[in-house]
Amino acid sequence: MEELPLDQVRTLLAVVDEGTFDAAAAALHVTPSAVSQRVKALEQRTGRVLLMRTKPVRPTESGQVVVRFARQLARLERDTRAELGIGDGQGPARVPIAVNADSLATWFLPALTRVPQDPPICFELHREDESRTTLLLREGQVMAAVTSSPDPVAGCSVRRLGLARYLAVASPEFAARHLSGPLERDLRTAPVIVFDRSDDLQAAFVRALPGNGPGTGAGTGPGTGADIGPVRHRVPTSEGFRDAVTAGLGWGLVPEPQALPGLRSGALTALAPDRPLDVALYWQQWKLHSPALSAVAGAVVAAAAGALRSAP
């Protein structure tokens, strides 16, 4: 493949960020025709369709690769100018990061307080399920992600952070009303709290119980299989999820740091004290020499070592 002209690469990124060719033209101070010609020339040079001409436009899979390259290029240019003392006047370094809600609610924010702020760094957090944070990396929307995937996204490095432990809990009143029989049977029909349609944690826990197997329950639905009951309350915040379980709306898997206070006070009861569910977390980031990104990575890895469990 021929060398990619930087003006065409930057134009593609502008179109993706602005959403339309006209908006990109205004941001770049060129005509919409010039924007269209640059994108077409880049597509001809790569031999691939890079944009879906929707409103707003969306990058194709090949377009995502070029967009990620464009963002990395912009970051390298910015860091180089800063190191040379010829800052571009655009303010503090910006580090976009994808992180799952439970990490965000427990250990991740304290990690960011460890990041040196000289020079200043702005954090741009994208909340996403740990099984889907790598999608944002692949699309070039973020520079780093907390993820459950050990498989590196192209152009990224991976470091293991540790194990996030979840405990199956319910309010004592809920347990007495719905879970008086064998747990592996009752959990397949009892009301349950899920984070969203893609949350498979509760179903995975039920599948792992002795005597159970995939697809043995009564309910069906995207992301949750057929291993938990049909009454599924969706609560899309970590704190709200815990509060919904404590209030007795259903049972659920709550991060250990959030569950322990309720277990100690008696507001929650452990459903299977000897069967926690551990989720391995990883840190993926661009393979890019960036002082800001390196500082964030160091702080996150150090904080995770103290907050997460080590592999057995």
GURODREN-344987 format. One line per 10 residues: their letters; for each residue y, x negated, z of N, C-alpha, C, O. Coordinates in pm, whole numbers, padded with zeros to 5 digits, m for minus. Example, Ala and Ser with C-alpha at 12.3 -4.5 7.8 and 13.67 -1.06 7.14 Angstrom:
as	m00569 m01319 00780 m00450 m01230 00780 m00330 m01320 00780 m00332 m01424 00846  m00225 m01285 00708 m00106 m01367 00714 00003 m01290 00787 00114 m01341 00804
END
This chain:
meelpldqvr	m00120 m00084 00000 00000 00000 00000 00124 m00088 00000 00127 m00192 00065  00228 m00045 m00075 00351 m00121 m00080 00425 m00115 00054 00394 m00034 00141  00522 m00205 00067 00605 m00207 00186 00681 m00076 00200 00727 m00020 00101  00694 m00027 00324 00764 00099 00348 00913 00073 00364 00952 00002 00457  00997 00128 00278 01142 00110 00293 01191 00175 00423 01159 00291 00451  01267 00101 00500 01306 00149 00632 01397 00270 00623 01391 00358 00710  01482 00278 00520 01569 00394 00510 01489 00521 00486 01525 00628 00535  01380 00510 00411 01295 00626 00387 01218 00665 00513 01202 00784 00543  01172 00565 00587 01100 00592 00713 01192 00660 00814 01154 00757 00878  01313 00610 00827 01409 00669 00920 01448 00810 00877 01471 00897 00961
tllavvdegt	01455 00832 00748 01488 00966 00698 01378 01064 00732 01406 01177 00773  01252 01023 00715 01141 01112 00751 01148 01150 00898 01129 01266 00934  01176 01051 00983 01187 01079 01126 01300 01177 01154 01286 01267 01236  01413 01160 01086 01526 01251 01107 01490 01394 01067 01529 01489 01136  01417 01409 00958 01377 01543 00914 01286 01609 01019 01303 01726 01051  01191 01531 01073 01099 01585 01174 01176 01621 01301 01153 01727 01359  01266 01534 01344 01339 01559 01468 01439 01674 01454 01456 01753 01546  01503 01684 01337 01605 01788 01318 01546 01920 01274 01606 02025 01295  01427 01917 01213 01358 02041 01178 01378 02088 01035 01295 02162 00983  01488 02047 00970 01513 02088 00832 01577 01971 00756 01631 01879 00816
fdaaaaalhv	01569 01979 00624 01630 01876 00541 01782 01879 00554 01847 01774 00555  01839 02000 00563 01984 02011 00574 02034 01951 00706 02134 01879 00708  01964 01980 00816 02005 01927 00946 01991 01776 00949 02074 01706 01007  01884 01724 00886 01867 01578 00879 01978 01515 00798 02027 01408 00833  02018 01581 00689 02127 01528 00606 02256 01520 00686 02330 01422 00675  02283 01622 00767 02403 01620 00850 02398 01509 00953 02499 01443 00978  02279 01487 01013 02265 01382 01114 02279 01243 01054 02329 01151 01118  02233 01228 00928 02236 01098 00863 02364 01076 00781 02388 00966 00730  02446 01182 00768 02571 01176 00691 02543 01145 00544 02612 01065 00481  02440 01212 00490 02410 01203 00348 02388 01345 00297 02391 01440 00375
tpsavsqrvk	02366 01360 00168 02344 01493 00112 02199 01536 00131 02110 01452 00139  02174 01668 00138 02036 01715 00145 01952 01665 00028 01833 01640 00043  02013 01651 m00089 01940 01599 m00205 01892 01456 m00181 01781 01420 m00221  01976 01375 m00116 01938 01236 m00086 01820 01233 00012 01729 01152 m00002  01824 01321 00110 01714 01330 00206 01584 01367 00135 01481 01304 00157  01591 01468 00050 01472 01513 m00022 01417 01403 m00111 01296 01383 m00118  01505 01330 m00178 01460 01223 m00266 01394 01109 m00189 01295 01052 m00234  01448 01077 m00071 01389 00971 00010 01249 01010 00058 01157 00929 00054  01236 01134 00103 01105 01178 00152 01003 01180 00038 00889 01136 00055  01044 01231 m00078 00953 01233 m00193 00914 01091 m00235 00798 01065 m00268
aleqrtgrvl	01012 01000 m00232 00982 00861 m00269 00884 00799 m00170 00796 00721 m00210  00898 00832 m00042 00806 00778 00059 00666 00836 00039 00567 00764 00055  00658 00963 00006 00528 01025 m00020 00461 00962 m00143 00341 00939 m00144  00541 00935 m00245 00486 00870 m00364 00438 00728 m00332 00335 00684 m00383  00513 00658 m00247 00478 00520 m00212 00350 00516 m00130 00268 00426 m00148  00333 00612 m00038 00213 00614 00046 00096 00685 m00020 m00019 00666 00019  00126 00766 m00121 00020 00841 m00188 m00031 00956 m00104 m00145 01000 m00122  00052 01005 m00013 00010 01113 00076 00124 01211 00097 00241 01174 00093  00088 01337 00120 00187 01435 00162 00217 01410 00310 00125 01406 00392  00343 01392 00343 00381 01356 00479 00441 01472 00558 00441 01471 00681
lmrtkpvrpt	00492 01572 00487 00556 01685 00555 00501 01817 00502 00476 01832 00383  00483 01912 00594 00459 02050 00555 00595 02118 00552 00666 02122 00652  00631 02172 00435 00765 02229 00415 00775 02367 00477 00796 02467 00408  00760 02373 00608 00774 02498 00683 00910 02497 00751 00986 02402 00734  00941 02599 00826 01065 02604 00904 01029 02630 01050 00988 02741 01085  01044 02527 01137 01085 02391 01104 00973 02314 01033 00857 02353 01038  01011 02204 00967 00910 02123 00899 00816 02061 01002 00854 02040 01118  00695 02033 00959 00598 01969 01048 00532 01853 00975 00501 01864 00856  00509 01742 01045 00441 01630 00979 00293 01659 00962 00230 01719 01048  00238 01616 00850 00094 01619 00832 00031 01510 00919 00101 01437 00988
esgqvvvrfa	m00101 01500 00913 m00167 01394 00991 m00118 01257 00945 m00094 01169 01028  m00103 01238 00815 m00049 01111 00764 00097 01096 00804 00142 00985 00835  00170 01206 00802 00310 01201 00843 00326 01161 00987 00423 01093 01022  00233 01202 01072 00240 01165 01213 00229 01014 01230 00294 00957 01317  00147 00951 01147 00133 00806 01153 00267 00738 01122 00308 00645 01190  00334 00787 01018 00462 00727 00979 00569 00758 01083 00652 00672 01113  00568 00878 01137 00665 00913 01240 00647 00825 01363 00745 00778 01421  00522 00801 01402 00498 00714 01517 00550 00573 01489 00609 00509 01576  00527 00524 01367 00578 00393 01328 00731 00391 01334 00790 00293 01379  00794 00499 01290 00940 00506 01291 00995 00502 01433 01095 00436 01460
rqlarlerdt	00928 00572 01524 00975 00571 01664 00954 00433 01727 01039 00385 01801  00842 00371 01697 00818 00237 01750 00920 00138 01694 00968 00049 01765  00951 00154 01566 01050 00067 01503 01187 00083 01569 01256 m00015 01595  01224 00208 01597 01353 00233 01662 01355 00173 01802 01457 00119 01845  01243 00181 01873 01236 00123 02007 01246 m00029 02000 01318 m00089 02080  01177 m00091 01908 01185 m00236 01894 01327 m00280 01862 01376 m00378 01918  01392 m00208 01773 01529 m00245 01735 01622 m00233 01856 01706 m00320 01879  01607 m00126 01932 01691 m00105 02048 01670 m00214 02152 01767 m00268 02206  01542 m00248 02180 01514 m00350 02281 01562 m00487 02234 01612 m00566 02315  01549 m00515 02105 01595 m00644 02053 01746 m00657 02067 01796 m00762 02107
raelgigdgq	01818 m00552 02035 01963 m00554 02048 02005 m00573 02193 02101 m00644 02223  01930 m00508 02284 01962 m00522 02426 01941 m00665 02473 02023 m00720 02547  01828 m00727 02430 01799 m00864 02471 01900 m00963 02413 01926 m01068 02472  01957 m00929 02297 02057 m01016 02236 02198 m00990 02290 02293 m01060 02256  02209 m00888 02375 02340 m00857 02431 02432 m00788 02333 02555 m00795 02347  02375 m00721 02234 02457 m00646 02139 02413 m00500 02141 02375 m00443 02039  02418 m00442 02259 02373 m00305 02278 02441 m00211 02181 02554 m00234 02138  02370 m00103 02147 02421 m00011 02046 02508 00099 02106 02554 00188 02034  02530 00092 02238 02617 00191 02299 02556 00328 02314 02627 00425 02341  02424 00339 02298 02358 00469 02307 02311 00501 02448 02239 00599 02468
gparvpiavn	02348 00421 02544 02315 00451 02683 02183 00393 02727 02129 00304 02661  02129 00443 02840 02008 00386 02900 01887 00399 02807 01884 00484 02718  01789 00313 02830 01664 00322 02755 01594 00453 02790 01595 00496 02905  01534 00517 02691 01466 00645 02709 01316 00623 02689 01274 00568 02588  01237 00667 02788 01091 00650 02781 01026 00787 02791 01014 00841 02901  00983 00846 02679 00912 00974 02683 00765 00954 02722 00697 00867 02667  00717 01035 02816 00582 01021 02871 00518 01159 02879 00582 01255 02921  00391 01169 02841 00314 01291 02858 00229 01278 02984 00161 01177 03003  00234 01380 03069 00160 01373 03196 00112 01513 03232 00180 01612 03206  m00006 01520 03291 m00061 01650 03329 00006 01704 03454 00059 01627 03534
adslatwflp	00002 01835 03471 00076 01902 03578 00032 01857 03717 00116 01839 03805  m00099 01837 03739 m00146 01801 03872 m00101 01660 03911 m00065 01637 04027  m00102 01567 03817 m00050 01434 03846 00100 01441 03875 00150 01375 03965  00169 01523 03798 00313 01537 03815 00346 01593 03953 00447 01557 04012  00261 01681 04004 00287 01746 04133 00240 01663 04251 00274 01695 04365  00163 01557 04228 00108 01483 04341 00156 01338 04347 00229 01302 04439  00117 01255 04252 00143 01111 04267 00235 01050 04161 00283 00938 04180  00260 01121 04051 00328 01056 03940 00478 01035 03964 00532 00929 03932  00545 01135 04019 00690 01119 04042 00720 01005 04139 00813 00928 04114  00646 00990 04250 00668 00873 04335 00649 00741 04260 00714 00641 04292
altrvpqdpp	00559 00741 04160 00540 00619 04081 00668 00582 04008 00703 00464 03999  00738 00682 03956 00860 00654 03879 00972 00598 03966 01060 00529 03917  00969 00629 04097 01072 00574 04185 01058 00423 04202 01150 00356 04249  00939 00370 04164 00917 00225 04175 00969 00148 04055 00974 00025 04057  01008 00219 03949 01054 00152 03828 01194 00097 03850 01285 00173 03885  01215 m00033 03831 01349 m00089 03847 01448 m00020 03754 01415 00013 03640  01570 00002 03804 01671 00071 03725 01787 m00021 03684 01901 00023 03671  01755 m00147 03666 01854 m00242 03616 01791 m00326 03506 01720 m00423 03535  01816 m00292 03381 01904 m00186 03331 01843 m00047 03350 01722 m00035 03370  01925 00057 03345 01876 00192 03372 01778 00243 03267 01788 00208 03149
icfelhrede	01684 00325 03312 01583 00386 03226 01584 00537 03250 01583 00582 03365  01585 00614 03143 01575 00760 03153 01432 00802 03121 01376 00763 03019  01373 00882 03208 01237 00933 03187 01245 01070 03120 01322 01157 03162  01166 01088 03016 01156 01218 02949 01011 01263 02959 00926 01218 02882  00983 01352 03054 00845 01390 03083 00805 01514 03003 00878 01613 02998  00688 01506 02941 00630 01618 02868 00505 01662 02944 00407 01587 02952  00507 01781 03000 00391 01829 03076 00287 01886 02981 00316 01975 02900  00167 01834 02992 00057 01878 02906 m00074 01853 02977 m00083 01763 03061  m00177 01931 02945 m00309 01910 03003 m00358 01770 02972 m00334 01717 02864  m00428 01709 03069 m00471 01570 03051 m00566 01551 02932 m00580 01440 02881
srttlllreg	m00630 01660 02888 m00719 01649 02772 m00641 01657 02641 m00698 01633 02534  m00511 01691 02648 m00433 01707 02525 m00310 01616 02519 m00236 01620 02420  m00288 01534 02622 m00170 01447 02619 m00175 01346 02506 m00071 01303 02457  m00296 01306 02464 m00305 01208 02355 m00256 01265 02223 m00220 01190 02132  m00254 01398 02211 m00200 01459 02089 m00053 01423 02072 m00007 01397 01960  00021 01421 02183 00162 01386 02176 00180 01239 02140 00276 01203 02072  00088 01155 02187 00091 01014 02148 00064 01000 01998 00132 00925 01928  m00034 01072 01951 m00072 01063 01811 00040 01111 01720 00059 01059 01610  00115 01211 01766 00226 01264 01688 00352 01179 01701 00450 01202 01630  00349 01080 01791 00465 00995 01808 00574 01056 01894 00686 01005 01898
qvmaavtssp	00542 01167 01965 00644 01231 02048 00668 01157 02178 00776 01166 02236  00568 01083 02225 00580 01009 02350 00535 00866 02329 00461 00836 02235  00579 00777 02419 00541 00636 02414 00418 00608 02498 00349 00508 02477  00390 00696 02595 00279 00673 02687 00230 00807 02740 00300 00908 02731  00108 00807 02794 00050 00931 02843 m00052 00905 02951 m00126 00806 02947  m00057 00995 03049 m00167 01002 03143 m00269 01097 03079 m00237 01212 03049  m00390 01049 03060 m00488 01125 02983 m00627 01110 03043 m00654 01017 03119  m00714 01203 03008 m00854 01193 03049 m00939 01126 02941 m01060 01112 02957  m00875 01083 02833 m00949 01022 02722 m00946 00870 02732 m00839 00810 02737  m01064 00806 02736 m01069 00659 02736 m01060 00600 02596 m01053 00478 02580
dpvagcsvrr	m01062 00686 02493 m01060 00638 02355 m00916 00620 02310 m00840 00716 02307  m00876 00498 02275 m00735 00474 02244 m00690 00542 02116 m00762 00541 02015  m00572 00600 02121 m00505 00647 02000 m00471 00524 01916 m00441 00418 01972  m00474 00536 01785 m00441 00423 01698 m00305 00365 01736 m00206 00437 01748  m00304 00232 01755 m00179 00166 01791 m00147 00168 01938 m00037 00131 01979  m00243 00212 02020 m00220 00222 02165 m00324 00141 02242 m00434 00116 02194  m00286 00101 02362 m00378 00036 02454 m00412 00134 02567 m00340 00231 02590  m00523 00107 02635 m00573 00196 02741 m00601 00118 02867 m00658 00009 02864  m00559 00176 02981 m00595 00121 03112 m00646 00235 03201 m00588 00343 03204  m00754 00209 03271 m00809 00310 03363 m00720 00317 03487 m00685 00215 03545
lglarylava	m00685 00439 03527 m00602 00459 03645 m00684 00488 03771 m00654 00437 03879  m00788 00568 03756 m00870 00605 03872 m00921 00747 03857 m00912 00807 03750  m00976 00801 03964 m01035 00934 03965 m00947 01031 04042 m00913 01007 04158  m00911 01141 03978 m00841 01251 04046 m00947 01347 04099 m01025 01403 04022  m00950 01365 04230 m01052 01449 04292 m01002 01593 04309 m00891 01616 04356  m01087 01688 04271 m01058 01830 04287 m01161 01892 04382 m01278 01855 04381  m01114 01987 04463 m01202 02056 04558 m01203 02205 04526 m01099 02266 04503  m01322 02262 04523 m01336 02406 04502 m01303 02478 04632 m01371 02457 04733  m01200 02561 04631 m01153 02625 04753 m01118 02771 04726 m01104 02814 04612  m01106 02845 04834 m01062 02985 04830 m01006 03018 04968 m01025 02943 05064
spefaarhls	m00938 03130 04978 m00896 03174 05111 m01018 03226 05186 m01111 03276 05122  m01020 03215 05319 m01136 03266 05395 m01165 03413 05366 m01281 03453 05357  m01060 03494 05352 m01079 03636 05325 m01143 03659 05189 m01232 03743 05174  m01099 03583 05090 m01156 03595 04955 m01303 03554 04958 m01387 03621 04898  m01334 03444 05026 m01472 03397 05031 m01562 03500 05098 m01675 03522 05053  m01513 03563 05204 m01594 03663 05273 m01618 03785 05186 m01724 03849 05193  m01519 03818 05102 m01530 03938 05020 m01612 03917 04893 m01687 04005 04852  m01599 03799 04831 m01658 03778 04699 m01771 03675 04694 m01848 03671 04598  m01783 03591 04798 m01874 03478 04788 m01973 03475 04904 m01994 03371 04966  m02031 03588 04933 m02123 03597 05047 m02266 03558 05011 m02348 03531 05099
gplerdlrta	m02297 03554 04880 m02433 03521 04837 m02442 03379 04786 m02359 03296 04822  m02541 03349 04703 m02553 03215 04645 m02430 03179 04562 m02386 03256 04477  m02377 03062 04590 m02251 03023 04526 m02265 03018 04375 m02176 03063 04303  m02376 02963 04325 m02394 02949 04181 m02398 03084 04110 m02373 03092 03990  m02431 03189 04183 m02431 03323 04124 m02294 03389 04138 m02241 03444 04042  m02237 03384 04259 m02113 03457 04285 m01993 03401 04208 m01905 03477 04168  m01990 03270 04187 m01875 03212 04117 m01871 03252 03970 m01768 03238 03905  m01982 03301 03917 m01984 03343 03777 m01925 03482 03758 m01904 03524 03645  m01897 03554 03868 m01842 03689 03857 m01714 03708 03937 m01638 03801 03911  m01688 03622 04034 m01571 03638 04121 m01442 03610 04045 m01442 03530 03951
pvivfdrsdd	m01330 03674 04083 m01200 03640 04024 m01170 03492 04041 m01203 03432 04144  m01107 03432 03941 m01085 03289 03941 m00943 03260 03892 m00887 03336 03813  m00887 03151 03939 m00755 03105 03893 m00777 02996 03789 m00853 02902 03813  m00711 03008 03674 m00713 02902 03573 m00569 02866 03539 m00479 02948 03554  m00549 02744 03495 m00414 02697 03465 m00362 02763 03337 m00250 02814 03334  m00443 02762 03233 m00408 02826 03106 m00536 02851 03028 m00646 02835 03081  m00522 02892 02903 m00640 02927 02822 m00730 02807 02796 m00849 02824 02768  m00677 02686 02806 m00756 02567 02778 m00819 02506 02902 m00893 02408 02891  m00791 02561 03018 m00841 02503 03143 m00991 02526 03156 m01036 02640 03170  m01067 02418 03150 m01213 02428 03157 m01268 02376 03290 m01390 02368 03307
lqaafvralp	m01180 02341 03384 m01224 02274 03506 m01315 02363 03591 m01420 02318 03638  m01276 02489 03609 m01357 02579 03692 m01493 02606 03629 m01595 02609 03698  m01494 02626 03496 m01621 02649 03428 m01711 02527 03436 m01833 02539 03452  m01652 02407 03425 m01731 02284 03435 m01793 02271 03573 m01906 02226 03587  m01717 02310 03675 m01770 02303 03812 m01889 02396 03828 m01992 02358 03885  m01877 02519 03777 m01986 02616 03789 m02108 02568 03712 m02221 02582 03760  m02088 02512 03593 m02201 02463 03514 m02278 02353 03587 m02399 02338 03569  m02206 02276 03669 m02270 02162 03736 m02346 02202 03862 m02419 02120 03918  m02330 02325 03907 m02401 02367 04028 m02551 02377 04003 m02593 02412 03893  m02631 02346 04103 m02777 02355 04085 m02819 02495 04041 m02773 02595 04097
gngpgtgagt	m02905 02501 03942 m02954 02630 03895 m02872 02692 03786 m02911 02794 03730  m02758 02630 03754 m02675 02684 03647 m02682 02596 03523 m02721 02480 03530  m02645 02653 03412 m02639 02580 03285 m02530 02640 03200 m02474 02743 03237  m02498 02580 03088 m02393 02632 03002 m02420 02774 02956 m02532 02811 02920  m02313 02853 02957 m02322 02986 02899 m02402 03085 02978 m02459 03177 02919  m02409 03070 03112 m02492 03161 03190 m02412 03273 03255 m02470 03361 03318  m02280 03271 03240 m02197 03369 03308 m02168 03491 03223 m02224 03510 03115  m02077 03576 03278 m02049 03703 03212 m01929 03698 03121 m01918 03778 03028  m01836 03604 03147 m01711 03606 03072 m01714 03516 02952 m01801 03430 02939  m01618 03538 02864 m01598 03451 02749 m01450 03431 02730 m01369 03510 02779
gpgtgadigp	m01413 03324 02660 m01272 03302 02633 m01246 03159 02595 m01322 03070 02634  m01140 03134 02519 m01108 02998 02475 m01090 02905 02593 m01017 02937 02687  m01155 02790 02588 m01134 02686 02688 m01214 02703 02814 m01228 02607 02889  m01269 02823 02841 m01338 02844 02966 m01483 02882 02948 m01553 02904 03047  m01532 02891 02824 m01672 02917 02801 m01715 03049 02861 m01635 03141 02877  m01842 03057 02895 m01897 03180 02949 m01955 03156 03087 m02055 03218 03124  m01893 03068 03165 m01951 03028 03292 m01873 03077 03413 m01914 03053 03527  m01763 03147 03391 m01687 03206 03501 m01660 03351 03466 m01675 03394 03351  m01619 03426 03566 m01605 03570 03550 m01492 03613 03458 m01409 03531 03418  m01490 03741 03424 m01390 03793 03330 m01251 03806 03390 m01152 03813 03317
vrhrvptseg	m01241 03811 03525 m01109 03823 03588 m01054 03682 03611 m01092 03614 03706  m00964 03641 03520 m00910 03505 03524 m00758 03513 03529 m00693 03552 03431  m00702 03477 03641 m00558 03479 03656 m00502 03345 03607 m00541 03240 03657  m00412 03348 03510 m00352 03225 03458 m00224 03195 03534 m00130 03275 03534  m00222 03080 03598 m00104 03036 03674 m00071 02894 03626 m00138 02799 03666  00032 02879 03539 00052 02752 03469 00140 02650 03541 00210 02574 03475  00139 02647 03674 00204 02539 03748 00108 02492 03857 00030 02572 03909  00114 02365 03891 00022 02311 03989 00044 02374 04127 m00051 02415 04193  00170 02382 04168 00200 02441 04299 00166 02590 04301 00112 02640 04400  00198 02660 04191 00166 02803 04185 00017 02829 04184 m00029 02927 04242
frdavtaglg	m00059 02739 04120 m00205 02750 04119 m00258 02746 04262 m00337 02831 04303  m00214 02644 04338 m00258 02631 04478 m00218 02755 04558 m00298 02806 04637  m00095 02803 04539 m00046 02917 04615 m00124 03044 04581 m00148 03127 04667  m00163 03058 04453 m00240 03175 04413 m00378 03176 04479 m00427 03280 04521  m00440 03057 04488 m00569 03047 04556 m00552 03077 04706 m00632 03151 04764  m00448 03021 04766 m00423 03044 04909 m00396 03191 04937 m00435 03242 05042  m00330 03259 04843 m00298 03400 04862 m00419 03491 04845 m00413 03609 04879  m00530 03437 04793 m00652 03516 04780 m00669 03586 04647 m00750 03678 04635  m00592 03543 04544 m00608 03605 04413 m00739 03564 04347 m00793 03638 04264  m00790 03449 04381 m00914 03400 04322 m00948 03264 04380 m00874 03210 04462
wglvpepqal	m01062 03210 04337 m01099 03075 04379 m01054 02978 04270 m01023 03019 04158  m01050 02851 04302 m01011 02754 04202 m01030 02612 04251 m01053 02588 04369  m01020 02518 04158 m01028 02376 04190 m00887 02322 04207 m00807 02322 04114  m00858 02275 04328 m00724 02230 04364 m00729 02079 04388 m00824 02030 04450  m00628 02003 04341 m00625 01859 04369 m00637 01832 04518 m00576 01901 04600  m00716 01733 04553 m00742 01703 04693 m00616 01692 04778 m00613 01748 04887  m00510 01621 04734 m00390 01612 04819 m00325 01747 04846 m00264 01766 04951  m00339 01842 04753 m00282 01973 04773 m00373 02064 04855 m00326 02156 04923  m00504 02039 04849 m00599 02124 04919 m00612 02089 05067 m00633 02177 05150  m00599 01961 05102 m00625 01917 05239 m00540 01987 05345 m00594 02026 05448
pglrsgalta	m00407 02005 05325 m00330 02074 05427 m00381 02215 05454 m00388 02257 05570  m00418 02289 05350 m00471 02424 05369 m00607 02424 05436 m00638 02513 05516  m00690 02325 05405 m00820 02315 05470 m00805 02284 05619 m00879 02337 05701  m00709 02199 05652 m00688 02163 05792 m00630 02279 05873 m00663 02296 05991  m00545 02360 05809 m00482 02471 05882 m00568 02595 05885 m00541 02687 05962  m00672 02600 05804 m00757 02718 05797 m00713 02818 05692 m00774 02923 05677  m00604 02785 05617 m00559 02876 05512 m00655 02875 05393 m00659 02970 05314  m00732 02766 05379 m00830 02754 05273 m00965 02718 05331 m00974 02660 05439  m01070 02753 05258 m01204 02712 05297 m01270 02643 05179 m01254 02685 05065  m01344 02537 05207 m01413 02463 05101 m01539 02538 05060 m01619 02577 05146
lapdrpldva	m01557 02559 04931 m01672 02634 04883 m01796 02547 04870 m01908 02594 04888  m01775 02420 04838 m01887 02327 04823 m01838 02190 04867 m01808 02105 04784  m01831 02168 05000 m01772 02044 05052 m01837 01917 05001 m01773 01812 04991  m01966 01926 04967 m02038 01807 04922 m02039 01792 04771 m02109 01706 04718  m01961 01877 04699 m01963 01871 04553 m01820 01872 04497 m01779 01968 04432  m01745 01765 04522 m01612 01756 04460 m01628 01732 04310 m01734 01691 04264  m01521 01757 04236 m01522 01729 04093 m01417 01621 04065 m01299 01641 04093  m01460 01508 04012 m01371 01396 03986 m01340 01387 03836 m01430 01393 03752  m01212 01371 03805 m01168 01357 03666 m01108 01218 03649 m01011 01182 03716  m01167 01139 03559 m01115 01004 03533 m00986 01014 03453 m00978 01085 03354
lywqqwklhs	m00885 00941 03498 m00755 00938 03430 m00728 00799 03375 m00768 00698 03433  m00659 00795 03263 m00626 00670 03195 m00478 00669 03157 m00415 00774 03142  m00426 00549 03141 m00289 00531 03093 m00297 00474 02951 m00348 00364 02930  m00246 00550 02856 m00239 00502 02718 m00093 00481 02682 m00008 00564 02717  m00063 00373 02613 00074 00346 02571 00076 00271 02440 m00023 00209 02400  00191 00278 02374 00207 00204 02249 00185 00055 02273 00223 00001 02376  00121 m00010 02175 00112 m00156 02177 00245 m00211 02126 00260 m00244 02008  00338 m00219 02216 00474 m00251 02178 00538 m00334 02288 00529 m00299 02406  00604 m00443 02250 00676 m00521 02350 00807 m00449 02381 00904 m00459 02306  00809 m00376 02492 00927 m00304 02536 00942 m00325 02686 00857 m00281 02762
palsavagav	01048 m00391 02730 01067 m00412 02874 01065 m00282 02954 01008 m00277 03063  01127 m00178 02900 01131 m00050 02973 00991 00008 02986 00952 00052 03094  00914 00008 02877 00779 00063 02881 00689 m00021 02972 00606 00034 03045  00705 m00152 02969 00625 m00238 03057 00656 m00212 03203 00565 m00212 03287  00782 m00190 03235 00820 m00162 03373 00759 m00031 03421 00711 m00021 03534  00763 00072 03335 00705 00201 03371 00554 00189 03390 00498 00241 03486  00488 00120 03297 00343 00104 03306 00302 00033 03434 00207 00075 03501  00372 m00073 03469 00340 m00145 03592 00352 m00058 03715 00266 m00063 03804  00457 00023 03721 00478 00111 03837 00371 00220 03843 00322 00252 03951  00335 00277 03727 00236 00385 03724 00099 00333 03765 00030 00396 03845
vaaaagalrs	00059 00219 03712 m00073 00163 03745 m00079 00129 03894 m00181 00153 03958  00028 00073 03949 00029 00038 04092 00020 00163 04180 m00054 00165 04278  00096 00266 04145 00094 00391 04223 m00041 00459 04214 m00091 00511 04314  m00102 00460 04095 m00233 00523 04078 m00339 00454 04163 m00430 00519 04215  m00327 00321 04177 m00425 00247 04257 m00424 00294 04402 m00527 00290 04469  m00308 00338 04450 m00300 00385 04588 m00325 00533 04604 m00359 00578 04713  m00310 00611 04496 m00320 00756 04508 m00451 00813 04457 m00495 00917 04505  m00515 00747 04360 m00638 00796 04303 m00758 00725 04360 m00746 00618 04420  m00874 00784 04343 m00997 00723 04391 m01051 00623 04291 m01033 00638 04170  m01118 00521 04343 m01181 00422 04256 m01315 00475 04208 m01377 00559 04272
ap	m01357 00424 04095 m01488 00463 04043 m01596 00414 04139 m01585 00304 04193  m01700 00495 04160 m01808 00453 04251 m01884 00331 04199 m01977 00284 04265
END
